[in-house]
C-alpha cells in the first residue's frame, strides 16, 4: 500500500481491503472445491510479527478469526518472533503453522556457516522443538538440490535425531525489517546476535541470550555426542574476562584463540527447548567486549562409514608402535564401524594392492621411477626426490560417489629422513589435485595436498596445502605438525561434504590413535581444519569435489 511504501504505516482502510481480498479468494476456493468434489485449501506465507503485518496492511489475526486460512507459514526475509509465538496464534484457531526456512543472506564466514547443511538441520530441529507443525523450504528447491538428504530428514523430529547440527540465533539478518517498513526493527521481539547485529558487554554487565536447541541429549553420553559453544568476540583480552553461564551453570575450560572463545559443554546442561546463555563482563575489563556471534555445535558419533577414499599399504607391527610409524590394521575410532587403517585399495606403491576396488583411487599408480615407496609408505629424502615436482598427482574415479555420502576419510603414510632439506623452500607433497602443478591446460591447480616442508630454521613441518576460496585464490599452507622428527607419519583427513554444493570441511589429524577421543584438532596443536591463515578454524575456504 502507498501508505507504508512511502514511509508510513498501512491504515485500517488498507487492511480492510486486503482482508476483503482474502475473503473473495476463500469464497472462490469453496465454490470451485464444491464443484469438483474436493476441497481447495488456502495457505498463507506471512511475516511472523502480527504488529509488522498490521503495519504493512495484513490483518492476519482477523483472517484467522474468520476461518479464512487453512495453513499458515511464517517467516520472510527476517524472523522477528520465536517460532512458539506464531504457533500459539495459529493453534488458537486450529490452524497448523509451518516454519519457513529461507536461504541466508549473510556473507563471509557467518553466511558460510548459516548456509551449511548442518545449519539447516539445526534450524529445522529448533523449529520443531518450538511446536511447529511442519517445515516450509523457501528458495531451496528439488531442482537445485534433488539429492539432498534434507528432504528425508527435516520433515520429522525423529529423522533429525543423531544428525549433526549448528544452532544460531538466526540464519538471516534482521536489518531487512526496516527496508520493508520504516521503523520495522521496532517489531523485533527476540535476541539476535550475528556479525551484522553485534552485542556490547560492558565491564560488570550481564547480557542474556536465549537459544532453542532441538536435540534431546538426556540419554546421550560423551562417547556418542558432543556439544561445543563458540563465541566470536572482539576486545576480549583473555578467556577469564568473560563469564559464561548456560542455564545458570558457569562454564569452565574456555579457550580463546583468534577472537573465538570455545567451550566443551556438559551434555547434562543442555535442554531440549530454550536454553539461556548469560555472558558476564568482568569488572577487570578495560573496555567493552563485542560479541559478534554465538554458535552451538551438536555433533554425534557416526554410526557407519563407507570405505575410505584413500588407504595406504601401511607399515604394521606386532604389537604396532605408532610412535615408530607402525599401525596395526583396524579401526582408528575405537569401535566398529570406523575409518580403518588397511591395505591400499588401488595400485599405489609399485603394484601393491588391486585395481578392482570400487574406487580406483590412483588410476595410474605412482609409477615415477624416482619415487621411493618402500614398505607402502611414500618416502621423500630431499627436494629433488620427485624430479623437481612439488607434488605428486593422485587422480581418482569418483563416479560412484553420491551426495548421500556426507563423510569421507582419507589416510596416508609419508616418510622423510635426516637428509631432507630444512630450507624454507624445501617441500614434498602428495594429494588430490585437478592437474599437475604448472599444467597450462587449467587456470588453477586446486585440491588438497599434504606432506612435509622445511621450516627454514633447522626443522621440518608436516603441512597441508590448498587454494584459498577468495580472489586472487592464493595457495595457503598450514602447519599441522611443527618441527616433527624424521620417520614415518600418518596423515588422516576427514571430509564433511556439504551436499547442497556449498563449502566442504576438511579436518586433518597427524599421527592419531583414536579420532573420536581426540576430537577436532586445533591449529596450534596436532592438526588443523581447512582454513584461511590465522582465521576461524571452522571457516570453510574451498570445495573438495567428489563427483563428476
C-alpha positions as CSV (number, residue, x, y, z in Angstrom):
1,X,0.0,0.0,0.0
2,X,1.2,3.5,-0.8
3,X,0.7,4.4,2.9
4,X,3.5,2.2,4.1
5,X,5.7,2.2,1.0
6,X,6.0,6.0,1.2
7,X,7.5,5.7,4.7
8,X,4.3,5.5,6.8
9,X,2.1,2.6,8.0
10,X,-0.9,1.0,6.4
11,X,-4.2,2.3,7.5
12,X,-7.2,0.4,8.7
13,X,-8.8,1.0,5.4
14,X,-5.8,-0.7,3.7
15,X,-6.1,-3.7,6.0
16,X,-9.8,-3.9,5.3
17,X,-9.2,-4.0,1.5
18,X,-6.7,-6.8,1.9
19,X,-9.0,-8.8,4.2
20,X,-11.8,-8.5,1.7
21,X,-9.4,-9.9,-1.0
22,X,-8.7,-12.9,1.2
23,X,-12.5,-13.3,1.8
24,X,-13.0,-13.3,-2.0
25,X,-10.3,-15.8,-2.6
26,X,-11.7,-18.0,0.1
27,X,-15.2,-17.8,-1.4
28,X,-13.8,-18.9,-4.8
29,X,-11.9,-21.8,-3.3
30,X,-15.0,-23.0,-1.6
31,X,-17.1,-22.7,-4.7
32,X,-14.6,-24.4,-7.0
33,X,-13.9,-27.1,-4.4
34,X,-17.6,-27.9,-4.2
35,X,-17.9,-28.1,-7.9
36,X,-15.0,-30.5,-8.3
37,X,-15.9,-32.5,-5.2
38,X,-12.6,-32.0,-3.4
39,X,-11.5,-29.1,-1.2
40,X,-9.0,-26.4,-2.2
41,X,-7.0,-25.3,0.8
42,X,-5.8,-21.7,1.3
43,X,-2.3,-21.3,2.7
44,X,-0.6,-18.0,3.5
45,X,3.1,-17.2,4.0
46,X,3.4,-14.0,6.0
47,X,5.9,-12.3,8.4
48,X,5.9,-13.7,11.8
49,X,5.1,-10.5,13.6
50,X,1.4,-9.5,14.0
51,X,2.4,-5.9,14.5
52,X,4.6,-5.9,11.4
53,X,1.9,-7.5,9.4
54,X,-0.6,-4.8,10.5
55,X,1.7,-2.0,9.6
56,X,2.1,-3.3,6.0
57,X,-1.6,-3.9,5.6
58,X,-2.1,-7.6,6.6
59,X,-4.6,-8.2,9.3
60,X,-3.6,-11.9,9.8
61,X,-5.4,-12.2,13.2
62,X,-8.7,-11.2,11.5
63,X,-8.2,-13.8,8.8
64,X,-7.7,-16.5,11.4
65,X,-10.7,-15.4,13.4
66,X,-12.9,-15.6,10.3
67,X,-11.6,-19.0,9.4
68,X,-10.3,-17.8,6.0
69,X,-7.0,-19.7,6.2
70,X,-6.2,-23.4,6.3
71,X,-2.5,-23.3,6.9
72,X,-0.1,-20.5,7.9
73,X,3.6,-20.4,7.1
74,X,5.6,-17.7,8.9
75,X,9.0,-16.0,8.2
76,X,10.2,-14.0,5.3
77,X,13.5,-12.1,4.9
78,X,13.7,-12.0,8.7
79,X,12.4,-13.6,11.9
80,X,11.0,-11.2,14.4
81,X,9.5,-13.6,16.9
82,X,10.2,-17.0,18.4
83,X,8.5,-19.8,16.5
84,X,6.4,-20.6,19.5
85,X,4.7,-17.2,19.3
86,X,3.4,-17.9,15.8
87,X,2.5,-21.5,16.8
88,X,0.4,-20.2,19.7
89,X,-1.5,-17.8,17.5
90,X,-2.2,-20.3,14.8
91,X,-3.2,-23.1,17.2
92,X,-5.7,-20.7,18.9
93,X,-7.8,-21.1,15.7
94,X,-6.8,-24.7,14.9
95,X,-4.6,-23.6,12.0
96,X,-1.3,-25.5,11.6
97,X,1.8,-23.4,11.5
98,X,4.8,-24.2,9.3
99,X,8.3,-22.7,9.8
100,X,9.7,-21.2,6.6
101,X,13.5,-21.7,6.3
102,X,14.7,-19.2,3.8
103,X,18.3,-19.1,2.5
104,X,20.7,-16.9,4.4
105,X,21.6,-13.5,3.0
106,X,24.6,-13.1,5.3
107,X,28.1,-13.1,3.6
108,X,31.5,-14.1,4.7
109,X,32.2,-16.9,7.3
110,X,28.8,-16.2,9.0
111,X,27.0,-16.8,5.8
112,X,29.0,-19.9,5.1
113,X,28.1,-21.4,8.5
114,X,24.4,-20.4,8.2
115,X,24.2,-21.8,4.6
116,X,25.6,-25.1,5.6
117,X,23.7,-28.4,5.7
118,X,24.3,-28.7,9.5
119,X,22.8,-25.2,10.0
120,X,19.6,-26.2,8.1
121,X,19.4,-29.2,10.3
122,X,19.7,-27.0,13.4
123,X,17.1,-24.6,12.2
124,X,14.6,-27.3,11.4
125,X,15.2,-29.0,14.8
126,X,14.8,-25.8,16.7
127,X,11.5,-25.0,14.9
128,X,10.1,-28.5,15.7
129,X,11.1,-28.0,19.4
130,X,9.1,-24.8,19.5
131,X,5.9,-26.7,18.3
132,X,5.6,-26.1,14.6
133,X,3.5,-28.5,12.5
134,X,5.8,-28.6,9.5
135,X,8.8,-27.2,7.6
136,X,8.5,-25.0,4.5
137,X,11.6,-24.6,2.4
138,X,12.0,-21.2,0.6
139,X,14.5,-20.7,-2.3
140,X,15.6,-24.3,-1.7
141,X,14.1,-26.4,-4.5
142,X,14.3,-30.0,-5.5
143,X,15.6,-28.8,-8.9
144,X,18.6,-27.2,-7.3
145,X,19.0,-29.9,-4.5
146,X,17.5,-33.1,-6.0
147,X,19.6,-35.5,-3.9
148,X,19.8,-33.5,-0.7
149,X,19.2,-35.6,2.5
150,X,17.3,-32.6,3.8
151,X,14.2,-33.8,2.0
152,X,14.3,-37.0,4.1
153,X,15.4,-35.5,7.4
154,X,14.0,-32.1,8.0
155,X,10.3,-33.1,7.9
156,X,10.2,-35.1,11.2
157,X,11.9,-34.6,14.5
158,X,12.5,-38.4,14.6
159,X,14.6,-38.3,11.4
160,X,16.6,-35.4,12.8
161,X,17.8,-37.4,15.8
162,X,21.5,-38.1,15.7
163,X,22.2,-35.7,12.8
164,X,24.9,-33.1,13.3
165,X,23.6,-29.5,13.8
166,X,24.7,-25.9,14.2
167,X,22.4,-23.6,16.2
168,X,22.5,-19.9,15.9
169,X,20.2,-17.0,17.0
170,X,19.2,-16.5,13.4
171,X,20.2,-17.6,9.9
172,X,19.1,-14.4,8.3
173,X,19.7,-10.8,9.1
174,X,17.1,-8.6,10.7
175,X,18.0,-5.3,9.0
176,X,15.6,-6.0,6.2
177,X,12.8,-5.3,8.7
178,X,13.5,-1.6,8.2
179,X,13.8,-2.0,4.4
180,X,10.3,-3.3,4.1
181,X,8.8,-0.9,6.7
182,X,10.0,2.3,8.1
183,X,10.9,1.6,11.8
184,X,10.3,-2.1,11.2
185,X,13.0,-3.1,13.6
186,X,10.8,-1.9,16.4
187,X,8.8,-5.2,15.9
188,X,11.9,-7.3,16.7
189,X,10.9,-9.3,19.7
190,X,13.8,-11.7,20.3
191,X,17.5,-11.5,20.9
192,X,19.7,-11.8,17.8
193,X,23.5,-11.9,17.7
194,X,25.5,-12.1,14.5
195,X,28.3,-10.2,12.8
196,X,25.5,-8.0,11.3
197,X,24.0,-7.3,14.8
198,X,26.6,-7.4,17.5
199,X,26.2,-7.1,21.2
200,X,28.3,-4.9,23.5
201,X,29.1,-6.2,27.0
202,X,30.5,-3.6,29.4
203,X,32.7,-4.3,32.4
204,X,30.5,-5.7,35.1
205,X,27.5,-6.0,32.8
206,X,25.5,-9.2,32.2
207,X,23.7,-10.0,28.9
208,X,21.3,-12.8,28.4
209,X,20.7,-14.7,25.1
210,X,18.1,-17.4,24.8
211,X,18.6,-20.1,22.2
212,X,16.4,-23.0,21.3
213,X,18.1,-26.4,20.8
214,X,16.1,-29.2,19.4
215,X,18.1,-32.2,20.5
216,X,17.2,-34.3,23.5
217,X,20.6,-35.3,24.9
218,X,19.3,-36.7,28.2
219,X,20.1,-40.3,27.2
220,X,23.4,-39.4,25.4
221,X,26.9,-39.9,26.8
222,X,30.2,-38.2,25.9
223,X,31.0,-41.4,24.0
224,X,28.4,-40.7,21.3
225,X,27.6,-37.0,21.4
226,X,29.3,-33.6,21.9
227,X,28.2,-30.0,22.4
228,X,30.5,-27.1,21.7
229,X,29.8,-23.4,22.3
230,X,31.7,-20.9,20.2
231,X,31.6,-17.2,20.9
232,X,33.1,-14.8,18.3
233,X,34.4,-11.8,20.2
234,X,36.3,-8.6,19.8
235,X,38.3,-6.8,22.5
236,X,38.4,-9.8,24.8
237,X,41.9,-10.0,26.3
238,X,41.7,-13.4,27.8
239,X,39.1,-16.1,28.5
240,X,38.6,-15.3,32.2
241,X,37.5,-11.8,31.5
242,X,34.1,-13.1,30.3
243,X,32.0,-15.4,32.5
244,X,29.7,-17.6,30.5
245,X,26.7,-19.5,32.1
246,X,24.4,-22.0,30.5
247,X,21.1,-22.4,32.2
248,X,22.7,-21.0,35.4
249,X,25.8,-23.2,35.4
250,X,29.2,-21.5,34.9
251,X,31.1,-23.0,32.0
252,X,34.8,-23.6,32.6
253,X,37.8,-24.6,30.4
254,X,37.1,-21.9,27.8
255,X,39.9,-21.5,25.2
256,X,40.4,-18.1,23.5
257,X,42.1,-18.1,20.1
258,X,41.9,-15.6,17.3
259,X,38.9,-13.9,18.8
260,X,36.9,-17.2,19.2
261,X,36.1,-18.4,22.7
262,X,35.3,-22.1,22.7
263,X,33.8,-24.3,25.4
264,X,33.2,-28.0,25.6
265,X,29.7,-28.2,27.1
266,X,28.5,-30.9,29.5
267,X,25.6,-32.7,27.8
268,X,23.6,-32.6,31.1
269,X,23.4,-28.8,30.9
270,X,21.6,-28.7,27.5
271,X,17.8,-28.6,27.4
272,X,15.6,-29.6,24.6
273,X,13.9,-26.3,24.1
274,X,15.0,-22.8,25.2
275,X,18.5,-22.6,26.7
276,X,19.7,-19.4,28.5
277,X,23.2,-18.2,27.9
278,X,24.4,-15.5,30.3
279,X,27.5,-13.5,29.5
280,X,29.1,-11.6,32.4
281,X,31.7,-9.0,31.7
282,X,34.5,-9.0,34.3
283,X,34.9,-5.7,36.3
284,X,38.6,-6.0,35.3
285,X,37.8,-5.3,31.7
286,X,39.3,-2.0,30.5
287,X,36.9,-1.7,27.5
288,X,33.6,-3.2,26.3
289,X,33.7,-6.6,24.8
290,X,31.8,-7.0,21.5
291,X,30.0,-10.3,21.0
292,X,29.9,-10.9,17.2
293,X,28.3,-14.4,17.1
294,X,27.1,-17.2,19.2
295,X,27.1,-20.7,17.8
296,X,26.3,-24.1,19.3
297,X,27.7,-27.2,17.5
298,X,25.9,-30.5,18.4
299,X,27.8,-33.5,16.9
300,X,27.1,-37.2,17.1
301,X,29.5,-40.1,16.7
302,X,29.0,-41.5,13.3
303,X,27.3,-45.0,13.3
304,X,28.7,-46.0,9.9
305,X,31.3,-45.1,7.3
306,X,31.8,-46.1,3.7
307,X,35.2,-47.4,2.6
308,X,37.9,-44.8,2.9
309,X,38.6,-42.9,-0.3
310,X,42.4,-43.5,0.2
311,X,44.2,-46.2,2.1
312,X,47.9,-46.8,2.0
313,X,49.6,-50.2,2.4
314,X,50.5,-49.3,6.0
315,X,53.6,-50.4,7.9
316,X,52.4,-52.7,10.6
317,X,53.9,-54.1,13.8
318,X,53.0,-56.7,16.3
319,X,52.2,-55.0,18.5
320,X,52.1,-51.8,16.5
321,X,54.1,-48.8,17.7
322,X,52.5,-45.6,16.3
323,X,55.5,-43.6,17.6
324,X,57.7,-45.5,15.3
325,X,55.3,-45.1,12.3
326,X,53.7,-48.5,12.8
327,X,50.0,-49.0,12.7
328,X,48.0,-52.2,13.1
329,X,45.3,-53.0,10.6
330,X,42.0,-52.0,12.1
331,X,39.9,-49.1,13.4
332,X,41.1,-45.7,14.5
333,X,38.0,-44.7,16.2
334,X,37.9,-47.5,18.8
335,X,34.7,-49.3,17.9
336,X,33.4,-50.6,14.6
337,X,32.4,-49.4,12.2
338,X,35.1,-46.7,11.8
339,X,37.7,-45.5,9.4
340,X,40.3,-48.1,9.3
341,X,44.0,-48.5,8.7
342,X,44.1,-51.1,6.0
343,X,45.7,-52.1,2.7
344,X,45.5,-49.7,-0.1
345,X,42.5,-50.2,-2.4
346,X,44.2,-49.2,-5.7
347,X,47.5,-49.5,-7.4
348,X,49.7,-47.5,-5.1
349,X,53.2,-48.5,-4.2
350,X,54.7,-50.2,-7.2
351,X,52.0,-52.6,-8.0
352,X,50.9,-53.5,-4.4
353,X,47.2,-53.8,-4.0
354,X,44.5,-54.2,-6.6
355,X,42.8,-52.2,-9.3
356,X,39.4,-53.8,-8.8
357,X,38.2,-51.8,-5.8
358,X,35.1,-49.6,-6.0
359,X,37.3,-46.5,-6.0
360,X,40.3,-46.8,-8.3
361,X,41.9,-44.0,-6.4
362,X,45.2,-43.9,-8.2
363,X,44.3,-44.7,-11.8
364,X,48.0,-45.0,-12.9
365,X,49.6,-45.6,-9.6
366,X,52.8,-43.8,-8.6
367,X,54.8,-45.0,-11.4
368,X,57.6,-42.4,-11.1
369,X,60.9,-44.1,-11.4
370,X,62.4,-41.8,-8.7
371,X,59.6,-42.4,-6.2
372,X,60.7,-44.4,-3.2
373,X,57.7,-46.3,-2.0
374,X,59.3,-49.0,0.1
375,X,57.0,-50.8,2.7
376,X,54.0,-49.0,1.4
377,X,54.9,-45.5,2.5
378,X,55.7,-42.7,0.2
379,X,59.2,-41.6,1.2
380,X,60.8,-38.2,0.5
381,X,64.5,-37.8,1.1
382,X,65.2,-34.4,-0.5
383,X,63.6,-31.7,-2.5
384,X,64.8,-33.4,-5.7
385,X,63.3,-36.8,-4.8
386,X,60.5,-36.2,-7.2
387,X,62.4,-34.7,-10.1
388,X,61.7,-31.1,-9.1
389,X,58.0,-31.5,-8.8
390,X,56.5,-30.2,-5.6
391,X,53.6,-32.6,-5.6
392,X,52.5,-36.0,-6.9
393,X,49.2,-36.0,-8.7
394,X,46.8,-38.7,-7.4
395,X,43.7,-38.9,-9.7
396,X,40.7,-40.9,-8.6
397,X,37.5,-42.1,-10.0
398,X,34.6,-40.7,-8.0
399,X,31.7,-41.8,-10.4
400,X,30.1,-43.9,-7.6
401,X,30.1,-41.1,-5.1
402,X,26.7,-39.6,-4.4
403,X,25.5,-36.7,-2.3
404,X,24.2,-39.1,0.3
405,X,27.9,-39.9,1.2
406,X,28.5,-37.0,3.5
407,X,31.6,-38.2,5.3
408,X,34.8,-39.4,3.8
409,X,38.1,-40.5,5.4
410,X,41.4,-40.5,3.7
411,X,44.6,-41.8,5.3
412,X,48.2,-42.0,4.1
413,X,51.7,-42.7,5.5
414,X,54.6,-40.5,4.4
415,X,58.2,-40.6,5.4
416,X,61.2,-38.4,5.4
417,X,64.7,-39.0,6.7
418,X,67.5,-36.9,8.2
419,X,68.7,-36.0,4.7
420,X,65.5,-34.0,3.9
421,X,66.4,-30.3,3.4
422,X,65.3,-27.9,6.2
423,X,65.4,-24.9,3.9
424,X,62.2,-22.9,3.9
425,X,61.6,-23.7,0.2
426,X,62.0,-27.5,0.6
427,X,58.6,-29.1,0.2
428,X,57.4,-32.5,-0.8
429,X,53.6,-33.1,-1.1
430,X,51.1,-35.6,-2.4
431,X,47.3,-35.1,-2.6
432,X,44.2,-34.9,-4.7
433,X,44.5,-32.3,-7.5
434,X,42.8,-31.4,-10.7
435,X,46.1,-31.4,-12.6
436,X,49.8,-31.4,-12.1
437,X,51.2,-28.1,-10.8
438,X,52.1,-25.9,-13.8
439,X,49.8,-27.7,-16.2
440,X,48.9,-25.0,-18.7
441,X,45.6,-26.6,-19.6
442,X,44.0,-25.4,-16.3
443,X,43.6,-21.9,-14.9
444,X,44.3,-23.0,-11.3
445,X,45.7,-26.2,-9.8
446,X,43.2,-26.8,-7.0
447,X,42.7,-29.6,-4.4
448,X,44.2,-30.8,-1.1
449,X,47.8,-31.7,-0.6
450,X,49.7,-33.0,2.4
451,X,53.3,-33.7,3.2
452,X,56.5,-32.1,4.5
453,X,58.1,-28.6,4.4
454,X,61.4,-27.3,5.7
455,X,60.8,-24.7,8.3
456,X,63.9,-22.6,7.4
457,X,65.2,-23.0,11.0
458,X,66.7,-26.5,11.0
459,X,63.5,-28.4,11.2
460,X,60.7,-30.0,9.1
461,X,57.0,-29.4,9.5
462,X,54.0,-31.6,8.5
463,X,51.7,-29.4,6.3
464,X,48.5,-29.3,4.4
465,X,48.1,-27.1,1.4
466,X,45.1,-25.8,-0.6
467,X,44.0,-22.8,-2.5
468,X,42.0,-20.1,-0.7
469,X,38.5,-19.6,-2.0
470,X,38.8,-15.8,-2.2
471,X,40.2,-13.9,-5.1
472,X,43.0,-13.9,-6.1
473,X,42.8,-17.5,-4.8
474,X,46.3,-17.8,-3.2
475,X,47.9,-21.0,-2.3
476,X,47.8,-21.5,1.5
477,X,50.0,-23.8,3.5
478,X,49.1,-24.7,7.1
479,X,51.3,-26.4,9.6
480,X,49.7,-29.5,11.2
481,X,52.9,-30.7,13.0
482,X,55.7,-28.4,14.0
483,X,59.3,-29.5,13.8
484,X,58.5,-33.2,13.6
485,X,61.0,-36.0,13.8
486,X,62.3,-37.9,10.7
487,X,60.4,-41.1,10.1
488,X,57.0,-42.3,9.0
489,X,54.0,-40.2,9.8
490,X,50.3,-40.9,9.5
491,X,48.0,-38.3,8.0
492,X,44.3,-38.8,8.4
493,X,41.8,-36.5,6.8
494,X,38.0,-36.3,7.3
495,X,36.0,-34.6,4.6
496,X,32.5,-33.4,5.6
497,X,30.7,-32.8,2.3
498,X,28.1,-30.0,2.1
499,X,25.6,-31.9,0.0
500,X,24.0,-28.6,-1.1
501,X,27.0,-27.7,-3.2
502,X,28.4,-25.3,-0.6
503,X,31.8,-25.4,1.0
504,X,33.1,-28.7,2.4
505,X,35.1,-29.0,5.6
506,X,38.3,-30.9,5.8
507,X,39.8,-31.9,9.2
508,X,43.4,-33.2,9.5
509,X,45.0,-35.3,12.2
510,X,48.7,-36.1,12.4
511,X,49.6,-39.5,14.0
512,X,46.3,-40.0,15.8
513,X,45.4,-43.1,17.8
514,X,41.7,-42.5,18.3
515,X,39.9,-40.0,16.2
516,X,36.7,-39.7,18.3
517,X,38.5,-39.4,21.7
518,X,41.0,-36.8,20.4
519,X,38.2,-34.7,18.9
520,X,38.7,-32.0,16.4
521,X,42.3,-30.8,16.4
522,X,43.2,-27.2,16.8
523,X,45.6,-25.3,14.5
524,X,48.2,-24.7,17.2
525,X,48.3,-28.3,18.5
526,X,48.1,-31.5,16.5
527,X,46.2,-30.6,13.4
528,X,44.1,-28.1,11.5
529,X,40.8,-27.6,9.8
530,X,41.0,-26.4,6.3
531,X,41.1,-22.7,6.9
532,X,42.4,-19.2,6.0
533,X,45.7,-18.0,7.5
534,X,45.1,-17.1,11.2
535,X,41.3,-17.4,10.6
536,X,38.4,-19.3,12.1
537,X,39.3,-23.0,12.3
538,X,35.7,-23.7,11.2
539,X,35.8,-21.4,8.2
540,X,35.3,-23.4,5.0
541,X,37.5,-21.9,2.3
542,X,37.2,-24.2,-0.7
543,X,35.3,-27.1,-2.1
544,X,36.7,-30.6,-2.4
545,X,34.6,-32.1,-5.1
546,X,33.9,-35.8,-5.0
547,X,31.6,-36.1,-8.0
548,X,32.0,-36.0,-11.8
